[in-house]
Amino acid sequence: MHIAIVGFGKMGKQLHEAAITSGHEVVSIIDPHSTDSRVTHHTLTRQALSGVDVAIEFSVADGIEERMKLYCDTSTPAVIATTGWYDKLNALKALYSRPECAIIWSGNFSIGVQLYFAIVRKAASLMNRFPEYDSLVQEWFHAAKADSPSGTAVMLGNILTQQLDGKTTLETARLDRKREQREIHVSSVRGGYTPGVHTVLFDSPVDTIELSHTARSREGFVTGALKAATWITAQKHGFFSIDDMLDDLLGSN
């Protein structure tokens, strides 16, 4: 594939290495702030997407609407690994679920994380029968991560609200009050160098059940993003999540 990388921070650089190693050609690298000599454009334009089979972005949430519009206007399939824009998800999905668009998004493209989501979903459906267990989400990322909470933490919280009766709202801010029963608190820590640790806890007066996923490197994220790029370029049109890809590849059962 001929790939455009949008965002050339730590994730973009690792994606570049993985793409080359996998036999793909990186024809365009777009980043407005990077001084790396490999960056070909500082602005995402039609020219930057010329000759591109797929764009993969690990960028910032600011400007996501304009970038998605350009991907659609140029009929460029896009893998959106950027996080921090999910308050706009429904609106953007409504705008870009059209034939000339081919977009797949996820807060985390790691296959291991997707399996973790499935485990948490099953566990939450079981715990729903035992209201004495409260639930919460904790995460820890390296000090340089730019958003909080991560897309992965929000997705975990959403899984819990979908499976647990009476849990309807995520609270991601610092609490200076008693947490309401309907809320799930998502707490974030930033420090050190870890590429990501997520824990879902089910806590009762007598015991605690913890389900955790620890990323050892960023390799899983970029490997999954490349898998998604292959999938979205295979004559897919519309606005997809990684769940759609996994259902297609593995079967919905």
N, C-alpha and C positions, 0 to 999 in steps of 0.2 A: 504494500500500500504506500501511496504518497501521502505523508502526514504533515499537517500543520499543528505545531504545539503552541497553545495560547496560554501564556504564563510561564516564565522561565526561572522560577524559584527552585527550591530543593526538589519538589515533586516533578517539575518540568525537566530539570536536569536528569533525574533518574529515569524519567520516561524516555528522554532522548537516548540515553545509553541502552535501555531495554529495547527500544524500537530498532536501533541499528543492529544490536546483537541478534534480533529476531529476523533480520533480513529486510526490514522496511526501509524506506527512504524518507528522511525528514527534509521536506523541501521549503518549509517556512517556519520561523520561530518568531512569535510576536510577544513583546513585553514592553510596556511604556517606560519602565524604570531601569531595567537591567543594562549594565554596561558590558556584558559578556559579548565577545566578538562574534559569537555564533548567532546572535539575534539578528534577524534579517529585516524586521519591521518593528517600529515602535507604536504603530497604530494598526488595528485590525481593519483592513480595507478589502475591497474586491480584488485588488492586485495581490494582496497577501494570501488570498485563498485561490489564486489562479493555479490550475494544475494540481489541486489538492483533492485526494480521494476522501479524506476524513479529517476533521479538526478535533483535537483532544485538548480540553482545557482544564488546567489546575490553576485557576486565576482567583480574582476577588469578586465579591458579589456586586460591587458597584459597576454598573454598565451591562449587567447580564441581559436586560431587555434588548438593548441595541445589538449586542452580539448575537443573540438568538435570531433577531430579525435579519441580520446579515447572512447568517447560515442559511436561513430559509430563502431569502431573496436570491442567493447564489446557488441554491440547491446543493449545499455542502452538508453531508451528514456530519453530525457533531456528537461527541461524547462529553457530557457536562459533569466533571468531577469537582467543579467549584462548589463550595458550600456557603451557607449564610444568606440564602435568598428564598428560603422556603415559605416565608410569609406571602410571596408572590406566586407560589407554585400553581394554584388553581387558575389564576388569571392568565399566566403564561401558557399553561396547558390548553386553555380555551383558545388563546390566540394562535398557537402554533401546532395544533392538531389538524393540519391540513396537508393535502397531497404533496406539495413541494417541500415539505419539511421532513427531516429524518433526524430526530433528536432522542438520545437516551441519557437519562440522568440517574445519579445515585449520590447519596452522602458518603458512600464507601463502596468502591468497586472490588474490594478484596473478596475472593470466593470464600475464604475462611470466615469472614465477618458475616457473609450471607448465610452460611450454615449456622453460625451463632444466632443470628436473628430467628432462624427456624426453631432452634432449641428454646430460645426465650419465649417465642410465640406458643409453643406447646406447653412449656412450664407455666406460663401465665394462664392458659386455659384450664390447667389443673388447679392452680392456686385460686382461681375464681370461686371454687367450691368451698374455700376455707377463708372466710372473711376476717378471721383473727390475724391473718398475715397482712401487714402493710407492705408497700412496694416503693422503691426509690432507685434512682440511677446515679452512678458516680463515674467520673472520667478523669484521666490524668494524661496530659500531653506536654511535650517539650515547650520550653519558654518562648520559642519563636513563633508558635502557632498564632495566627492573626485573628481567629474568630473564637467565640465562646458563647454557648456550648458548640461542640462540633456537630456536623450533620449526622454522624453516627449516633451520638447521644440523643438527639431529637428523634431519630428513627426508632431507637429503643423505647423512648417514652411513648411514642405513638403506638407502638405494638402493645404496650401495657394498657393504654386507654382503650384500644380496640378490644382487648380480651377481658378486661376487669370491669365488672359492673360497679358503677358508682365512681369510677375514676374517669374524669372527663377533661381535665385541664393539666397542662404542663406548666410548672413554675421554674424558670431558669435563672431568676435574679436572686440576689442576696435577700434573705428573709429577716426582717426586723419585726416579725409578728408570728403568731401561731399559724402553722400551716393548716389549711382547710382540708377536710376529709376527702373531698373530691379531687384534690390536687396530687400530682406526682412531682416531687422535687427532683430536678436534674442539677447536680452540683458538679462544678468544673474546677480543676486545679491545673495551673500552668507553671512548669518549672523543670529544670534538668533537660534531658535529651531523649526521653522515650518517644517513639513514634505513635504510641497510643495504647492506653489500657482502659477498658470499659468493664464495669461491673453492674449487674442488676441484682438487687437484694430483695428478698422476701423475708420480713422480720415479724416475729410474734413475741409475746412475753416470755416464751420458753426456749426459743431457738431462732437461728438465722440461716437461711439458705442463700448462697452466693453463686452466681453464674458469671464467669469472667472470660474475657478475650484479651490477650496480650499480643500486640504486633511486635515482632523482633526487628523488622526493617520495613522500609517503604516498598519493597519489591512486590509484595502481594497487591498493593494498590495499583501499581502501574501494569502488572501482568493482567489484572482484571480489566483495566481500562483498555488494553490492547485487544483482549477478547471481545469486549463490547464494541470496539471499533470494527472488528471483523464482522460481527453480527449485524450492526446497523448499516453497513455498506452492502449487505446481501439483499438488496431490493426491498428494504424496509422503509415504510413511509408513515409518519405520524410522530407522536410524542410518547415515549416509552420510559418506564422505570426498569431497573435491573431485574425486578421480579418478572417482568414480561419476558426478558431474555432467558432467565433460568427456567421459566415454565416452558418456553419454546424448546430449549436445549435438552431439558431433563424430563419434560412431561409434567403437567399440572398435578398429577397424583404423586 
